[in-house]
Amino acid sequence: MDALSELGAPLADLAPETSAALRSLLGPAAAVRTPVDVAGAGDANPGIFPRALEVLAADPAVGAVLVVGIFGGYALRFSATLAPAETAAARAVAETMRRLGKGLVLHSQYAGRPSEPLDLLRDARIPVIESLEAACRATAELHRRGALGARQGFGEPGLAASCGGARPHPAVATAHAEGRVTLTEIESRALLREADLGFGRMEVVRSPAEAASAAVRAGRPVALKLLSRYLVHKSDAGGVALGIAATNGGQAAAAAFERIAESARGYASAHAFPEEAIAATVSPMLPLPAFELLVGAVRDPQLGPVLTLAAGGVFAELLADATHRVLPAANSEIEAALSELTASPLLDGARGRPAVSRTPIVKAAAAVGNCLLRYPEVAEVEVNPLFVYPDRAVAVDARVVLRPKSVEGL
């Protein structure tokens, strides 16, 4: 109790009818106000746990439940005859909490022992923890994330469609229909724009002549990049040309398109990729940024949605300078994460470099995180590089990877 209080996780104030129902279920020896004590009621009948959780977690004041004790070890501690009931109780616990949509952390003194009931809970993605202190920290984190999500609107009914409604985004539907899990850059930009991420100008071209016209319209040197549904790593396929002059009627852009097309066909043939019509994107070259960042979000199997901020561009692998936050994250948390980067002082101006406003960076990072939270079909989002200027941040390249369609619920 002291640990939860110190960690900022308040106890639920149970409704009188909840306490009355618990009293009827658990008997006169039980404590039926938080913390609830089953008073040995589970020793002879582990099935009491899902029934008690059904009552407790249904109370609107309860956001998450921490179960403390020896669940998963009744058959080991008392009698092997309890094993079937304990296993059935574990299944019912997982189903009950999933149906009620409430968080559960289970502390057990038997977490380090072979236990089928505990394995069933782990398979249901319920944390099973042997350390009581660690279990308290996990419960407090559930409370923190739930409270933060409510403040930012992720739990509001009005956002239900954008947080996992029946209809996926058209780009996602197209990719799934074609058996793809990776979106094209155009599709990725469409998803991220809806999450409020800003990009520079871009045109899609499908011939040398179109590439030349797009370069002339840009009026300054351009970048040509392969646009493919299957060749994800454009550089490996020879699909990137930078600093292409827009003069002489865009002849250099037309020639660059032809080179990209020839290289892409050869790469696709050598690696047995499906044939497709060659297309490319044409973008005006941006001024050199003050710094380049990588911003990404991924669904970690243990932590859930996680946001990553890192030194980007050519520095991503060289510096291996990254920091992470579990989503949802407030803007203040994102800004704190940004300050943890080794390269963070460069944003404040160093050796004649201009200082950079962090507000546009935080906004861009929040957009990347919101894209993952908004679309349950998305497994991973990466913007690299994010060009950072004194007064703005511009996404230069974007990649979105989907969860396989076979994943439950998609």
CORFENBEL-V206996 format. One line per field, one symbol per residue. ss: DSSP state (H for helix, E for strand, - for the rest). phi: phi as a letter, one per 40 degrees, with the letter a starting at -180 (. if undefined). burial: + if it has 9 or more other ideal C-beta (glycine too) atoms within 8 Angstrom, else -. A space follows every 10 residues. Layout:
# CORFENBEL-V206996
ss=???
phi=???
burial=???
This chain:
# CORFENBEL-V206996
ss=-HHHHH---- -----HHHHH HHHHHH---- E-----E--- HHHH---HHH HHHHHHH--- ---EEEE--- ---HHHH--H HHHHHHHHHH HHHHHHHHHH --EEEEE--- -----HHHHH HHH---EEE- -HHHHHHHHH HHHHHHHHHH HH----HHH- ---------H HHHHHHH--- -E--HHHHHH HHHH----E- --EEE--HHH HHHHHHHH-- -EEEEEE--- ---------E EEEE---HHH HHHHHHHHHH HHHHHHHHHH --------EE EEEE------ EEEEEEEEEE ---EEEEEEE E---HHHHH- -EEEEE---- HHHHHHHHHH ---HHHH--- --------HH HHHHHHHHHH HHHH---EEE EEEEEEEE-- --EEE--EEE EE--------
phi=.ccccccgbc cccccdcccc ccccccgccc cbbcccbcfg ccccadcccc cccdcccccd ccbabbcbib dgbccccbac ccddcccccc ccdccccccc gbcbbbcacb ccbcacdccc ccccgccbbc cccccccccc cdcccccccc ccgcccdccd ccbhccccdd ccccccccgb bbcccccccc cccccgccbc cabcbbadcc ccccccccga dbbbbdbbcb cccccccgbb bbgccccfgg cccccccccc cccccccccc bfcccaccaa bbbccccdcc abbbbaaacc cbcgcbcbba cbgccdcccf baabacccbc dccccccdcc cdcddcccga fgcccbccdc cccccccccc ccccbcccca babacbcbbd babbccbbbb bccdcccdgb
burial=--+++-+-+- -+-+---+++ +++-++---+ -+---+-++- ++---+++++ +++++++-+- -++++++--+ +++++----- -++-++++++ +++++++--+ -+++++++-+ +---++++-+ ++---+-++- -+-+++++++ ++++++-+++ ---+----+- --+----++- ++++++---+ -+++++++++ +++++++-++ -++++--+-+ ++++++-+-- -+++++++-+ +--+--++++ +--+++---+ -+++++++++ +-++++++-- --+----+++ ++++++--++ +++++++++- ----++++++ +++-++--+- ++++++++++ --+++-++-- +-++-++--- -----+-+-+ ++++++++++ +++++-++-+ +++++++++- --++++++++ +++------+
